[in-house]
């Protein structure tokens, strides 16, 4: 994607495309707010629904008993659902990799839990609605709106459907093939958002980074130590344009930052107010996430392969499956323009410079550690060799060197770039000759 196209993604209102779509901070509700919204909905519905006239009523005593039974049943139902979630998370962390956070970070999972919690709250609030009626200036009644049992039954059926979907998602999270497919799909979504489906730039043309404005002021991280999870690029872009400055983000997404660490360099702005905007636009956490991290999917796949190749597991077939998924992501990247870190304003002035991996970084991440761990396994060497040959057949001339070097190293036994050569075996001491024995 050229600088003009990236700038247009921010300057032109919807739709925000490609890099802007992925690097805009995701405004997702936190888990607690999701739960609170469903609980609040259950409270409101439980108070209002019994008072809505629909032409017929039902006995309050019998309906209250039904609501208590539904609430008590949902308590056990919810406990089973949470136990299932904890089991899946523990299984994925111990069996595959601790960075596999697909299940408990999924918004769908927490919406499911929130819905079941909301139904539980609705049942108890509706059962006690007669207690709250005097607070509304009304007298109690022995009858209740006929909507209550109908809505309750509908919500219980909905809870069963939600639990079924949650159950199937949990089973899919512990099944290797489904889990690898989901990791690959999440990685594909992030990569598709960061890199447009455009060919790489011609290496012979001058596409180097624009000159940064004179002067540079380091922006030091003022928060706690954490991993950069996402960056609100449009916010930084607007602030940099207003200050007629350029902001260089020097720490990539997915890396750890510590207090007093340089996270950005501001060029051309005398006012330090831009520093505060940059710091607020960077969100950190305790773990890497799939929101904006372009290398996390490959990192997870590599970790799964390395664990499978460890002496304790010794499962090369799982490593081969992980390599299949890696090839799917690398095939997606091999023909795309990866030089998208330079973001310009409407007049073509460079405003934000991001630190993004290049093609060699992706190949090294996907291949080198697995080659080193599985050097003695014929299946692994053959699969990596086929992966490199397949990518060589698709790669433009500017992308072939990292693949060719690794392929030659694999076939000749030389280590890949960036990896240390295996230590030589100590030589056996030579046997002394008969003449040396007689002399001694």
N, C-alpha and C positions, 0 to 999 in steps of 0.2 A: 504494500500500500504506500503510495507516495505521500509526501508531506501535505500536499494540497488536499488529498482525499481525507487524510486524518483530521486536518483542520476543519474540513466541511462537516465531518461527523459530529464535531462539537458546536460549530457555528450555526448549522442549519437545524431547525427544530424538526420534530420527529419525522421519520424514525432515526434514533441514534444507532449508528451501525458500527460493526466490527470492534475496533480497539476501544472506541468510546463506550460501546455496550458492555464490554467485559470489565474495563478498568474504572467504570463508574461504581462508586461504593454501593453495594447492595443494601437497600433499605429494608431489611427483613426484621420482623418483630423478634425480639428476644423470646426465648422459651417461656420465661415467666409471664410476659405480656400475652402470649398466645393462650396460655392456660387461663389467665385472668379474663381475657375476652370471652372465652367460652363459659367460664363460671358466671360472669356478669350476665351473659345472655340467658343462662339457666335461671338465675334469680329473677330477672325481669319477666321471663315467660311464666315462671311458677307463680308470680304474684298477679299477673294480668290475666292469664288464660282462664282461671276458674271464674272470673267475673264477666266474661264475654258471653252475652246471650246469643243462642243459636236456635231457639225455638223448642228445645227440650233440655231437660236436666237429668242428672243421675244422683242417687243417694250419696251424701257426703261421707257417711261412715264407711260404706263398702268401698268407695273410691279411694278413701284415705288408706284403708288397709292394702289395697292394690298398689298404691304409690309407695308405701313402706316396704312391701315385698319387692317391688322393682328396685328401690334404692339399696336394700340389703343384698339383693342378687348382684347388682352392679358393683358393689364393693368387692366381692370375691372376684368378679369378672375383671375388674381393674387391677387387682393384685396379680392375677395370672398374666395379664398383658404386660405389666411392669417386670415381672419375673422373666417373661420371655425376652423382653428387651435386654435385660441385664445378661441373660445367658448368651444371647447373640453377640453382644459387645465383647464379653469375656472370651468367647470362642474365637471370634475374629482376631482379637489382639494376641492371643496365645498361639493360634494355629498359623496365621498368615503374617501379620505385622501389626505392631501397635499403632501405626499411622493409618490403619484402615478404619476410617471414621464415617463410612457411608451411612450406616444405619442410624446412629444416635444423633447425627447432625442433619438428617433429612427433615425438611419442614413438614413433609407428609406424615412422618411418624408422630411428630408432636401435635399436629392438627388432629390426628386420630385419637391420641391420648386426651387432648383437650375436649374433643367432642364427647367421649365417654364420660369425662369428668363433668361436663355440662349437663348431660342427661341425668347423672346421679344427683347433682345439685337441684335440678328442676324437680325431680321426684320428691325430694324432701321438702323443698320450699312450697310446692303445690300442696303437699300433705298438711303443712302447717299454715296454709293460707288463711284459714279461719281465725287463727291467732292474730294475724296481721290486719284483719279487716277493721277492727276498731280504730287502728291507727289511721285508716282512710276515712273515718267518720261513718262507717257502715256497720250494721248489725249482722251478727252471724246468722247463718241459715243452714237448714238440714239438707239443702240441695246444692249441687255444683254444676257448672256448665258441662254440657254433653261433649264439649270439645276435649275435655281433659283425658278421658280414657282413649279417645281416638288418637290424639297427639302422642300420648304416652306409648301406645302400642306401635305407632309409626316410628317413634324415636328408638324404641327398643329394637325393632327390626333393623333400623339404621345402624345401631351399635353392633349388632351381630355381623352385618355386612362389613363395617369398619374393622372389627376384630378379625374377620376372615381375611381381609386384605392385609392387615398387619401380620397375621400369621404366615401368609404366603410370602410376604416380603422378608420375614425373618428366616423362613426356610431357604429362600433364594440367597440370603446373605451368608449362609453357612455352606452352600453348595459351591464348589470351586468354579465350575464353568460360569454360573450366573454371576458370581462375584467378580470374576475377571472381566466379564462382559460389561458389568456396570462401571467398574473402574475405567475401562477403555472408553466407554461412552461419556463419562464425566470428563475425562481428559480431552476427548474430541470436542466437547462443547466449549471448554476453555480455550483450546487451541484455535478453534474456528472463530471464536470471538476476538482473539488477539491478532491472528494473522489472516488477512483476506486471501481469498482464492485467486491470487494474482501471481504471475511468474516472478522468479527472482530477478533483481536488477542486473543489468549487464555489468560484469566486473570491469569492462574496459571503459565505462563511462564514469564521470566524476560524480559520485554520489556520497562523498564523505560528509561527515557532520558539519553543519554550519558553524562558523566561528561564534564562540560565546562572547557576550559583552564583557568588557574589561572589568577586572576586579572580581573577587570571589569571597563570599563570607560563608563560613561553615555553619551549618545548623546542627546543633548537638541535641541528641535525644534526651528529653527531660523526664520521661516516664520510667516505669519499671522495666526490667529486662523482659523481653518477650520476642515472639516470632512475628514478623510482619505478615499480616493476613490479607489486607487489601489497602489500596490507595485510592482516594477520591481525586482522580486526575482532573475532571472538569473543575473542581473547586480550586485546585492549584493553578490550572490554566487561566481561569478568570482573574485570580489574584495576581498572577504574573503579568497578564496583559494590562491590568489596571496600574500596576507599578512600573510598567515598561521594563520588565526584567525577565530573566530566564532562570529556571529552577532545574538543577541537575540532581536527580535522585540517585545516590551512589550505592544504596543497599538494595538488592533485588528482593522481590516478594518471596517469602519462604525462608529468609535468613534471620538469624537471631541478632537482635540489637540490645546493647547494654547502655546503662546510663552514661552520659557524657560521650557517647559514640557519635561520630559524624554520620548523619543519615542523608543529608542533602547539602548542596552548595548553591547559594543564591548569587547570581551574576547580574550586576548592573543596577541594583536597587540599594539606595542608601537607607531607606526606612526599614527598620527591623520588624515592622508589623507583619511583613510577609513571612517571616520565620514562624510566627505563631500559627498562621494559616497552614503552613506546610506541616507542622507538627500535629495539628488537629485533623489533617486530612489523611494521616497514616494511622491505621488501626493495628494493634498488636494483640496477640493472644498466646495461649500456652501450647498450641499445636498448629500445624499447617492445615489449610483448608483448600477445597477445590474451587473457591469462588474466583480467584484471580491467578492462582499459582500455575504457570504453564508446565512446570517440570514435576509436579507432585504425582501425576498419574504414572509417569515413567519411574519415579522413585519408588512408588508402592509396588509396581510390577517387578522391579529389580530386587527389592527386599524380599518379596515372595519367592523369587527364583533363588536368591542366595540362601534363604532358610531351607528351601527344598534341597539344595545342594550340600548343606552342612552334613558332617559325618553322622550327626544324631538322627537326621531325617532320611537322607540318601534317597531322594525321590526325583530323579532327573526328568521324569515325565511332566511333573508340575512345572519345572523350569522351562521345558520346551513349550508348554502352553502359555507361560508368561512371555516367552520370546515371540510367540505368535501374535499376542496382543501388542507387544512393543513394535513389531513390524507394521501393524495396522496404523499406529500413530506416526511412525517415521515415514511411511508412505504418504501420509497426509501432509507432512512438513517438507518433504524433499523437493517438491515443485512449487513451494510458496515463498513469497518474499518475507524474510525474517527481519529485515531492517526497518522496524516500525517503532523504534524507541524514541525517535525524534518527532515531537509534536509541535506544530507551528500554529501561529495565529492567523487571522484572516488576511494579513498582508504578507504572509510568508516568513515572518520573523520567528526564529526558534524560541519557544516559550517553556517547554518541559522536555527534559531528556531522561528517559528511563533506562535502567540497567536490565536488559533482557538477554537470555541465552542466544548464542548463535548456533549454526548447524553443527560445528565441531563439538560444542557442549552437549547437544542432544545425543549425538552418536556416542560420545564418550560415556555419558550417563547410562545409555541403554546397553552398551556392549562390554566395556572394559572390565568391570567388576565380575560380570558373569563369566567372561573368558578366563579370568584369573582363578575363579573358584571352581570352574568346571574344566580346567585344562586337561585333566586326565580322563575325561569322559568323552567317548567317541560321539555319542548322540548330541552332546552340547556343542562340540566343535563343528559337527556337520550342520547343525541348525543355525549356528551363528554364521558359518560360511555361506549358507544358502541365503540368509537374511542380507548379508553384505552384497552378494552377487545380484539379488533381486533389486536392491536399492541402486546399485551401480547401473543397472539397465534403465532405471527411471531418472537418475540424477542428471542435471545439467552439468556442463564442464566445470563450473565453479564449485560444485558440491562433491566432486568425485575424489579429491585427494584424501580426506579423512577416511573414506570407505576403502580406497585402494591400499592405503598404508596399513590399515588393520587387516585387510584380507591377505596381504602379503606376509604380514607378521604371523597370521594364523596358520597359513600353509607352510611357512618356513620355520615356525617354532619361536620366532622372535617375539618379545613382549610388545603389547600395544603401547602407543604413545601415552605417557603419563603414568605408566605402571612400572614398578621396579622389576628388574629381572630376578628370576628365582635364584636364591643363593646356591652357589655351586656346592656339590657334595664334597666333603673333605676327602682328600686323596688318602688311599691306603698306604701305610708305611711300606717302603720297599724292603723285601727280604734281603738280608745281608748275603753277600757272595761267600763262597767257601774260603776264598783267599783272605777276605776281611775277617772271617771267623777265626782262621788260623793265626792271623796277625794279632788279633785281640787276645 
